[in-house]
Amino acid sequence: MPELPRIIVSKLDLQRLENVLEDQDQSHPVVELLWEELNRAEVVDPEKVPPTVVTMHSRVRFVAEGSGKEFELTLCYPREIDGAPGKVSILAPVGSALLGLSVGQTIDWPVPGGGTERYRIVDVVYQPERAGDLHR
């Protein structure tokens, strides 16, 4: 099994995510995965989260390593998913995989038809911890 990348999660995100997860079906695979991610995370005060780390409400730019195609996603709580493009729920497989990763790290993302594609985080375009937006 490959070594999992180091992840950092703010205390505020941890508290809010624990509340979200407690309301979910605990046998759902993504819920189990997110609990595992939170349990292995380095937890820090919000103001100590490096600006290159993906937090809740971060807008993240990726590049597909195979094609070079770039795109952006904002990591959201399930209640914030409203069908608008560019949002991904923390309870989606890719959402739970993004939390706590840093610029330069990669994730393998399932693609339609089977298989995976490797994506590299190239920028955290917006991070609420840095913007002082901790009221959500």
C-alpha positions as CSV (number, residue, x, y, z in Angstrom):
1,M,0.0,0.0,0.0
2,P,1.5,3.4,-1.0
3,E,2.4,5.8,1.8
4,L,-0.4,8.4,2.4
5,P,0.6,12.1,2.0
6,R,1.0,14.3,5.1
7,I,-2.1,16.4,5.7
8,I,-2.9,19.4,7.9
9,V,-6.4,20.3,9.1
10,S,-7.4,23.3,11.2
11,K,-9.0,22.8,14.6
12,L,-12.1,24.7,13.3
13,D,-12.5,22.5,10.2
14,L,-12.0,19.4,12.4
15,Q,-14.8,20.4,14.8
16,R,-17.2,21.3,12.0
17,L,-16.4,18.1,10.0
18,E,-16.9,15.9,13.1
19,N,-20.4,17.4,13.4
20,V,-21.2,16.8,9.8
21,L,-19.9,13.2,10.0
22,E,-21.9,12.4,13.1
23,D,-25.1,13.1,11.1
24,Q,-24.1,10.7,8.3
25,D,-24.5,7.0,7.6
26,Q,-21.3,5.7,9.3
27,S,-21.1,2.7,6.9
28,H,-20.8,4.9,3.8
29,P,-17.3,4.4,2.3
30,V,-16.5,8.1,2.0
31,V,-17.6,8.8,5.6
32,E,-15.2,6.0,6.8
33,L,-12.5,7.4,4.6
34,L,-12.9,11.0,5.9
35,W,-12.8,9.8,9.5
36,E,-9.6,8.0,8.7
37,E,-8.2,11.2,7.1
38,L,-9.1,13.3,10.1
39,N,-7.7,10.8,12.5
40,R,-4.3,10.8,10.8
41,A,-4.2,14.6,10.2
42,E,-1.9,17.1,11.9
43,V,-4.4,19.4,13.6
44,V,-3.4,23.0,14.0
45,D,-5.0,26.4,15.0
46,P,-6.6,28.0,11.9
47,E,-4.1,30.9,11.8
48,K,-1.2,28.3,11.7
49,V,-2.5,26.6,8.5
50,P,0.1,27.3,5.8
51,P,-1.3,29.2,2.8
52,T,-0.5,26.3,0.5
53,V,-2.9,23.8,2.3
54,V,-6.4,22.9,1.2
55,T,-9.0,23.7,3.9
56,M,-12.7,23.8,3.9
57,H,-13.9,26.6,1.5
58,S,-10.5,26.6,-0.3
59,R,-10.5,27.2,-4.0
60,V,-7.9,24.9,-5.5
61,R,-6.3,24.8,-8.9
62,F,-5.2,21.4,-10.3
63,V,-3.5,20.1,-13.4
64,A,-4.0,16.7,-14.9
65,E,-0.5,15.3,-15.2
66,G,-1.3,13.3,-18.3
67,S,-3.0,16.0,-20.4
68,G,-1.9,19.2,-18.7
69,K,-5.5,20.4,-18.5
70,E,-6.1,22.8,-15.5
71,F,-9.3,23.4,-13.5
72,E,-10.5,24.8,-10.2
73,L,-12.7,23.4,-7.4
74,T,-14.0,24.8,-4.1
75,L,-14.2,22.4,-1.2
76,C,-17.6,22.7,0.4
77,Y,-19.8,21.2,3.1
78,P,-22.7,19.0,1.7
79,R,-25.4,21.6,2.5
80,E,-23.5,24.2,0.3
81,I,-23.7,22.1,-2.9
82,D,-26.3,23.8,-5.0
83,G,-25.5,22.6,-8.5
84,A,-23.2,25.5,-9.3
85,P,-20.1,24.5,-11.2
86,G,-16.8,24.3,-9.5
87,K,-18.0,23.1,-6.1
88,V,-17.1,19.7,-4.6
89,S,-18.5,18.2,-1.4
90,I,-16.2,17.1,1.3
91,L,-18.4,13.9,1.2
92,A,-17.4,13.2,-2.4
93,P,-14.4,10.9,-2.8
94,V,-12.3,13.7,-4.4
95,G,-13.4,16.1,-1.7
96,S,-12.3,13.9,1.2
97,A,-9.0,13.2,-0.7
98,L,-8.3,17.0,-1.1
99,L,-8.7,18.1,2.5
100,G,-5.3,18.9,4.1
101,L,-3.2,18.4,1.0
102,S,-0.6,21.0,0.0
103,V,0.5,22.5,-3.3
104,G,2.7,20.1,-5.2
105,Q,1.0,17.0,-3.8
106,T,-1.0,14.6,-6.1
107,I,-4.2,12.6,-5.9
108,D,-5.4,9.8,-8.1
109,W,-8.9,10.6,-9.3
110,P,-11.4,8.1,-10.7
111,V,-12.4,8.8,-14.3
112,P,-15.5,7.8,-16.2
113,G,-15.2,4.3,-17.7
114,G,-12.8,3.1,-15.0
115,G,-9.2,3.8,-14.1
116,T,-7.7,6.9,-12.5
117,E,-5.9,10.0,-13.6
118,R,-3.3,11.7,-11.5
119,Y,-3.8,15.4,-10.6
120,R,-1.3,17.7,-9.0
121,I,-2.4,20.7,-6.8
122,V,-0.7,23.7,-8.4
123,D,-2.3,26.5,-6.3
124,V,-4.6,27.2,-3.4
125,V,-6.2,30.2,-5.0
126,Y,-8.3,31.1,-1.9
127,Q,-8.0,29.9,1.6
128,P,-10.4,31.3,4.3
129,E,-7.9,31.0,7.1
130,R,-5.6,33.4,5.2
131,A,-8.5,35.7,4.2
132,G,-9.8,35.9,7.8
133,D,-13.1,34.3,6.8
134,L,-13.6,31.9,9.7
135,H,-17.2,32.7,10.4
136,R,-18.8,30.0,8.3
